[in-house]
Amino acid sequence: MELHQVSGREGRAGHRSLRANHQARQAVRRYRERAAELSGSALVVVDLQRWIVDSPWAPISGTSVVAACERLQSDFARSHVVLVRHLRSGEIDAVENRLVPEQHERHVVIKNELDAFAGTELDDHLRGLGVARVVIAGLATTHGVRATAESAVALGYDVAVVSDATAAVTVDEHEDALQLLAARGARVTTVDELLLG
């Protein structure tokens, strides 16, 4: 019987391989846990329309909010993403009212007030999907996001507001709105915390 002596280099490489395997298994497990958690959740993206996105926002730009929301959308089932549009004029297809980026395959709610639940079918739609948890992002923290989150809490949903996927006119207003929402029962989280656990 011939014994094979393992050099230090081979031993370290084998150890790295085992560690990488373990890390990969952990990542898959976390992904499955996160997918199971998100299955009863819906992402509500508020007011990402040209005339709103192009306004000045803090602490991040409207374009950065759009990018963060797109990242969030990739982890939710297609049917569990709701895009909210605020109609400020009678022309729903006016360029300034279009979603940024334009999306045709998502459920879209048209609202006339700050709150996406007020006078819309949003609550019925979410309950029809079996949604218990609502994740809210978009513009602006002090307007549509806040009003929609407050209503969602009042309607009994478990609510998460994604702090780095929304913005306000000033950093102070953004932070004040997030603190208010936390005090009213919403969980304030980030994109990474939500997606990576």
N, C-alpha and C positions, 0 to 999 in steps of 0.2 A: 504494500500500500504506500503510495507516494503522497507525502504531505506537501501541500502548497503553502509556502510562506507568504503572508500578505505584507507588502511593504507599507511604510507609513503613508506614502502617497495614495496607494490603493485603498487603504483603510479610511483615510480622510474623504476620498471621493465617494466611497460607499456610504459613509456617514452623511455626507451632503445629499446624496441621492435619497436616503431614507428620510431625512429631514424635509426635503422637497416633496416627497410623496405624502408625508404626514401633513404638510402645509396645504397641499392640493386637496387632500381629503377634507381637511377642516374648512377650506374655502367652499367646497361643494356642499358640505353640511350647512354652512352659514347661508349659502345661496338658497338651498331648499327651505330652510327655516324662514328666511326672508320672503320667499315666494309664497309660502303657506300663510304668513302673516298678511301679505299684501292682497291675498285672494279675496278677503272680505273688505277690502279698502277700495276707495275711488279717489282719483286725483282730480281736483277741480281747479282749473287754470282760469284765472279771472282777468278779463279785459286786456289781452295782448293784441291790441289793435293799433294800426299805424299811428293814429293821432295821439294815442296814449304812450306807446313805446318810445316815440320820438321826442317826448317831453324830457326835460332834465330831471334826473332822479338821483337819490343818494340812499345808502352808501355805494350802490352800484348802478350802472347805466341800464336803461331799458333793454338794450341789446344783450347785456349780461343776464338779465332776468329771463329773457327768451331762451338763451342757451341753457340756463339752469333748469328751466321748465322742460325743455326738450330732453335733457338728461333724465329727468324724473319720468317723463312719458315712456321712455324705453323699458322701464321696469313694471309698468302696469299693463294688464290685459287691455287690448284695444277697446273693449266695451266698458272698461272701468276708467276711462278718461273722459271728462266733460270739459268742454271749452265754453267759456262764458263770454258773450259779447254785449257790450252796453250800447244801446241804440240811442244816439243823441239827435238824430234827424230822421225824417221819414224814409230816407233812402238807405235800405239795409245793405245794398251792394256798392254804396259810395266808397271810393278808394280809402278814405280815412277810417271807414268802419270795418274794413277787412282785417281778418286775423293775421298776425305775424308769427311764423310764416303761415301762408294760407293752408288750410287743412280741410280735406273733404271727407275723410273716412271716420272722423270722430263725431261723437254726439255734441251738438251745439245748443246751448241755451241762450235765448235772447232776453235781455232784461232791460227795464227802463228805470230802475232804481239802483242804488248802490248794492243792495242785498240781492244775491243771485237766487235766493229762495222766494223773494217777495213777488207774488203774481206770476210765477213760472211753474213748470212741471218738474223742477229739479228734485224736490223731495220724493215725489212719486217715482221718478226714474231711478233714483238711488235705492229706494226701498224695493223696487221691482228687481233689482240686481242682487238683493240680499246684502247690501253694503251697511256695515255698522261703523266703519271708520272713514272719515273724510280727511284727506290731505289737501291743504289749500296753498296755492302759490299764485303769482301774477302781480298785477298792479291795480292799485297801490295799497301799501300796507295800511295807510290811514283811511282808505275809502272802501273800495269793493272787497278787498281781502278782509278787512276788519269786520265790515257789516255781514259778509257771508259767513265768516267764522263764528261770530256771535250768534247768528241764527242757527247754524249747525249745532252749536252747543245747546241752545235752547230746545232744539228738536230732538235732543238725546243722542246725537252722534258722538263718537270719540273723535276729537278734532286735533289735527296736527297742522301747524302753520310753519312753512319752511322759510326760515329767516333769510337765507341767502338765495332765495328764489322769489324775492319780493323787494320792493323799495318804496321810498316816500320822497317828498320834496326835500326834506333835510334828514340828516342822520338822527338828530334828536327826535323828530317826529316818528321816524321809523322805529327807534328803540322804545319810545313811549307807547306806541301802538302795540308792539310785541309784549311789553310788560303788562299792559291792560288786558290783552287777550289771555296771557298766562294766568292773571288774577281771576279771569272769568271762566277758567276751566280748560282752555286750549293748551296743548303741549307745543312748545316752541322748539323746533329742531332744525337741522341743516340737511342739505342734500346728502352729504356723506354719512351722517348719522342714520338717515332714513334708509339709504340704499346699502350701506355696508354693515349696519348694525353696530 
